[in-house]
Amino acid sequence: MTLDTLTLFTCVTVANIAGSMVLCLLVLANRSQPRESRHSCITWAFAMLAVGIGCTLVGLRGNLSDIWSIFISNALLLVGHGLRPMAITMFQRKRVGFMWFPLVAAAGWFALYSVPPLRDSFIARVIYVQGLLLSAVLVSIWITLRHNRKQLISARILAGAMALEGLSYCYFTYHQVMAGSTNFLDAFQTSFMSIYLVIILTAMVLITMMVAAMSIEDVQKQYQTDARLDPVTGLANRRAFEQDMQKALRGDPDKPIPYALAVVEVDNFEGLQETYGQVMGDTLLKLFSRICRDSLPAKGLAARIGEKQFALFLPGKNDTSSCALATGIARTFTTASRQASGGRMIVTLSTGVFAGDARTSRARAQEIADRCLVRAKAKGRNRVEVNEEEESVPLRSVSIKPPFSTNHRSAA
């Protein structure tokens, strides 16, 4: 097959229509996609279909009237490219945006075509249409890169493919203006058109592939995120916590990072669930997770590591500051649980804390914190026990004054 301009133009047309069909099939086959991702793919499909139909009408120029081969064909090209920012906004920002773009582009084209001197000027039509196509590409690139919060690799490649497409529009406009072309059919026969169409075809294939890849990568990212989170509280689970803590402790062995590790347990949690039900138990766990998020330092980590146990990683904290933080969380949690239940119950926490530095491994730190937690429970619960010794020193707990005292009956 000879890669002449007609063959290449046909390939570009088919690539758009086929890309539209591929994205529709992807939506039908992958029902696990988030709703916004499905809507984005459908919008992309309509955009590609509009461009494909527009290209088909352009290819029939000379066989159809100018209304179809010039006015309607270019309007479809503008609408198709104008839908892209809306599709990307649906995917990246989870809302509909830039709905005005295709409408403004089409309205501007209608206004230009209504003026006979501009309608009859090939260069004027080229500058307007190619300029609007380039604008749509630039806006799409900006949205893709600016709002790529999940750092999708496919989104970056998509931006690169659209940049290649934008360069082709600049190349086409510059060549037509400098050559002084008077109509499309004459320009279509030039050698530069083959280069232009090859670039466009390459960009279109990449764009179709990356739109589909973004949808798949987004689902994979969500699965990876869900696999690291506790479904009830939204905090990290044990595996994610251990991995993140291990990374945080890596550093210069000569300058070990000081840190504290707290293991927190809701006192008499089983009794609370038996008395008030599982829904109330889940509500208390969610309440504790919210308090942790509000109380932890910027680099702190919180995780649910058991049915009623939580772990807090506190970088830069010593025995005094970690104890103060644990005490504050306990006070806040008890006050909030009492208010939320209308005073029916007062829920307390028992906490074991290890305070040291990175010379003590994560596993050893958790072992010490667990022992401190056992000691806190043995002493009557509703208290914080801290060990401030290094790994080489035998375990020694420092008893801390209970975070609060109350005369009210405690449900814990």
Residue pairs with C-beta under 8 A, 6 or more apart in sequence:
1 7
3 194
3 198
4 194
5 188
5 189
5 193
5 194
5 197
6 59
8 194
8 197
8 198
8 201
9 55
9 58
9 59
9 188
9 197
10 59
11 197
11 201
12 55
12 197
12 200
12 201
12 204
13 52
13 55
13 56
13 59
14 52
15 201
15 204
15 205
15 208
16 48
16 49
16 51
16 52
16 55
16 80
16 204
17 48
17 49
17 52
17 53
18 208
19 45
19 48
19 204
19 205
19 207
19 208
19 211
20 44
20 45
20 46
20 48
20 49
20 52
21 45
22 208
22 212
23 41
23 42
23 44
23 45
23 48
23 208
23 211
23 212
24 41
24 42
24 45
26 41
26 212
26 215
27 33
27 38
27 41
27 42
27 45
30 215
30 216
30 219
32 219
33 41
33 215
33 218
33 219
34 218
34 219
34 222
36 90
36 91
36 94
37 91
37 215
37 218
37 219
39 90
40 87
40 88
40 90
40 91
40 215
41 87
41 211
41 212
41 215
43 83
43 86
43 87
43 90
44 83
44 84
44 87
44 211
46 80
46 83
47 79
47 80
47 81
47 83
47 84
47 87
48 80
48 208
49 80
50 76
50 77
50 79
50 80
50 83
51 76
51 77
51 80
51 81
53 76
54 72
54 73
54 74
54 75
54 76
54 77
54 80
55 73
55 77
56 73
57 64
57 68
57 69
57 72
57 73
57 76
58 69
58 73
58 74
58 77
58 184
60 68
60 69
61 69
61 70
61 73
61 184
61 185
62 69
62 185
63 69
70 113
70 125
71 109
71 113
74 109
74 125
74 129
75 106
75 109
75 110
77 129
77 133
78 102
78 105
78 106
78 109
78 129
78 132
78 133
78 136
79 102
79 105
79 106
80 102
81 102
81 105
81 132
81 133
81 136
81 137
82 98
82 101
82 102
82 103
82 104
82 105
82 106
82 132
82 136
83 101
83 102
84 136
84 137
84 140
85 97
85 98
85 101
85 136
85 139
85 140
85 143
86 96
86 97
86 98
86 99
86 101
86 102
88 140
88 143
88 144
89 95
89 96
89 97
89 98
89 143
89 147
90 96
90 97
91 214
91 215
91 218
92 143
92 144
92 147
92 148
92 149
92 155
93 143
93 147
98 139
98 143
101 136
101 139
105 132
105 136
108 128
108 132
109 128
109 129
109 132
112 118
112 119
112 124
112 125
112 128
113 119
117 124
118 124
118 125
119 125
122 176
122 181
122 182
122 183
122 184
122 187
123 176
123 177
123 180
123 181
126 172
126 173
126 176
126 177
126 181
127 173
127 177
130 169
130 170
130 172
130 173
131 173
133 169
134 166
134 169
134 170
134 173
137 162
137 163
137 165
137 166
137 169
138 166
140 162
141 159
141 162
141 163
141 166
144 155
144 156
144 158
144 159
144 162
145 155
145 156
145 159
148 155
148 156
150 218
150 221
152 214
152 217
152 218
152 221
153 217
154 210
154 213
154 214
154 216
154 217
155 210
155 214
157 206
157 210
157 213
158 206
158 207
158 210
158 211
158 214
160 206
161 203
161 206
161 207
161 210
162 203
162 207
164 199
164 202
164 203
164 206
165 199
165 200
165 203
165 204
165 207
167 199
168 196
168 199
168 200
168 203
171 192
171 195
171 196
171 199
172 196
175 192
175 196
176 187
179 187
179 190
181 187
187 193
228 236
228 237
228 239
228 240
229 235
229 236
229 237
229 240
230 236
230 237
230 303
230 304
232 282
232 285
232 286
232 304
233 285
233 286
233 288
233 289
233 304
234 286
234 289
235 289
235 292
235 302
235 303
235 304
235 310
236 244
236 301
236 302
236 303
236 304
237 303
237 304
237 305
238 303
238 304
238 305
238 306
238 311
240 303
241 301
241 303
241 305
241 311
241 313
242 362
244 301
244 313
245 261
245 301
245 313
245 362
246 362
248 257
248 259
248 299
248 301
248 313
248 315
249 257
249 259
249 358
249 362
251 257
251 358
256 357
256 358
256 359
257 315
257 316
257 357
257 358
258 315
258 316
258 317
258 318
258 356
258 357
258 358
259 313
259 314
259 315
259 316
259 317
259 355
259 356
259 357
259 358
259 365
260 313
260 314
260 317
260 318
260 319
260 321
260 322
260 353
260 354
260 355
260 356
261 311
261 312
261 313
261 314
261 353
261 354
261 362
261 365
261 366
261 369
262 311
262 312
262 314
262 322
262 325
262 326
262 351
262 352
262 353
262 354
262 369
263 305
263 309
263 310
263 311
263 312
263 351
263 352
263 353
263 366
263 369
263 370
263 372
263 373
264 288
264 309
264 310
264 311
264 312
264 326
264 329
264 349
264 350
264 351
264 373
265 306
265 308
265 309
265 310
265 349
265 350
265 351
265 373
265 377
266 272
266 284
266 285
266 288
266 308
266 347
266 349
266 412
267 347
267 348
267 349
267 350
267 377
267 381
267 382
267 412
268 381
268 411
268 412
269 281
269 284
269 307
269 308
270 308
271 411
271 412
272 280
272 281
272 284
272 345
272 347
272 411
272 412
273 280
273 281
275 411
276 345
283 340
284 337
284 347
285 304
285 308
287 333
287 336
287 337
287 340
288 310
288 333
288 349
289 302
289 304
289 310
291 329
291 332
291 333
291 336
292 302
292 310
292 312
292 329
293 302
295 325
295 328
295 329
295 332
296 302
296 312
296 314
296 325
297 314
297 315
297 316
297 317
299 315
299 316
300 312
300 313
300 314
300 315
301 311
301 312
301 313
302 310
302 311
302 312
302 313
303 310
303 311
304 310
305 311
311 366
311 369
312 325
312 326
314 321
314 322
314 325
317 325
317 355
318 355
318 388
319 353
319 355
319 386
319 387
319 388
319 398
322 353
322 355
322 386
323 353
323 384
323 386
323 400
326 351
326 353
326 384
326 403
327 384
327 400
327 403
328 403
329 349
330 348
330 349
330 351
330 382
330 384
330 403
330 404
331 403
331 404
333 347
333 349
334 346
334 347
334 348
334 349
334 403
334 404
337 345
337 346
337 347
338 345
338 346
338 347
344 411
345 410
345 411
346 406
346 408
346 409
346 410
346 411
346 412
347 411
347 412
348 381
348 382
348 410
348 412
349 382
349 403
350 373
350 376
350 377
350 381
350 382
350 383
350 384
351 372
351 373
351 376
351 383
351 384
351 385
352 368
352 369
352 370
352 371
352 372
352 373
352 374
352 375
352 376
352 384
352 385
352 386
352 387
353 369
353 372
353 384
353 385
353 386
353 387
354 360
354 365
354 366
354 368
354 369
354 372
354 386
354 387
355 386
355 387
355 388
356 365
356 388
356 389
356 390
356 391
357 390
359 390
359 391
360 368
360 390
360 391
361 391
364 391
368 387
368 395
369 387
371 387
371 395
371 397
372 385
372 386
372 387
372 397
373 385
375 385
375 397
375 399
376 383
376 384
376 385
379 385
379 399
381 412
382 402
382 403
382 404
382 410
382 412
383 399
383 400
383 401
383 402
383 403
384 400
384 402
384 403
385 397
385 398
385 399
385 400
386 397
386 398
386 400
387 395
387 396
387 397
387 398
388 396
388 398
389 395
389 396
